[in-house]
Amino acid sequence: GAVVSQHPSWVICKSGTSVKIECRSLDFQATTMFWYRQFPKQSLMLMATSNEGSKATYEQGVEKDKFLINHASLTLSTLTVTSAHPEDSSFYICSADRLAPYNEQFFGPGTRLTVL
Amino acid sequence: KQEVTQIPAALSVPEGENLVLNCSFTDSAIYNLQWFRQDPGKGLTSLLLIQSSQREQTSGRLNASLDKSSGRSTLYIAASQPGDSATYLCAVRNNYGQNFVFGPGTRLSVLP
């Protein structure tokens, strides 16, 4: 089946630093990728939709200047958490849309971010 | 706006029991519905994907049904095992190219 990877799988950083998370579709091209966030004991919530070659669409309440999304190629989207704070500590999961042979969305393994 | 709920929130059963997890969604005009499993601290494992035109999907001991008109899906687990212990998430997608909306999950414990 189609594979989506994320890197890093976990990261610990100091408050105020920026962290970049990569999401790659390994064996298919994805014009659309999605970024979700999961806080402990909660479900996944959509943060933003990443579109190749255009600006991301952010959900209400998600700061676009804090969570920078770049989808520069058909196989890579990046999420940069700028000036991270402890409240940004969460599990970040991406997914990618495969269009052929039929439309299906595949999820990455997630990145656990801990901000000290 | 699509909303997804899951009942029960938590379930504890002895090994060997058959069980049913429930998922409800408010907007019946869905594209597809997917059931996932999530182990503590881990990512998502896709279990079953049901397209809007389908009524059920089966994989091993798992069977998922879909009733779009009533906005419901069930995940049936036969002969449960301790290794089935995890959180089960139901997610609905309204349209081609759109994101999934996730339910809050059912936390399952299967006791040996």
Chai-1 contact restraints between the chains, C-beta under 6 A:
chainA,res_idxA,chainB,res_idxB,connection_type,confidence,min_distance_angstrom,max_distance_angstrom,comment,restraint_id
A,T32,B,G97,contact,1.0,0.0,6.0,A-B,restraint_1
A,F34,B,N99,contact,1.0,0.0,6.0,A-B,restraint_2
A,S43,B,F102,contact,1.0,0.0,6.0,A-B,restraint_3
A,S43,B,P104,contact,1.0,0.0,6.0,A-B,restraint_4
A,S43,B,G105,contact,1.0,0.0,6.0,A-B,restraint_5
A,L44,B,F102,contact,1.0,0.0,6.0,A-B,restraint_6
A,L46,B,N99,contact,1.0,0.0,6.0,A-B,restraint_7
A,N103,B,Y96,contact,1.0,0.0,6.0,A-B,restraint_8
A,F107,B,L44,contact,1.0,0.0,6.0,A-B,restraint_9
A,P109,B,G43,contact,1.0,0.0,6.0,A-B,restraint_10
A,G110,B,G43,contact,1.0,0.0,6.0,A-B,restraint_11
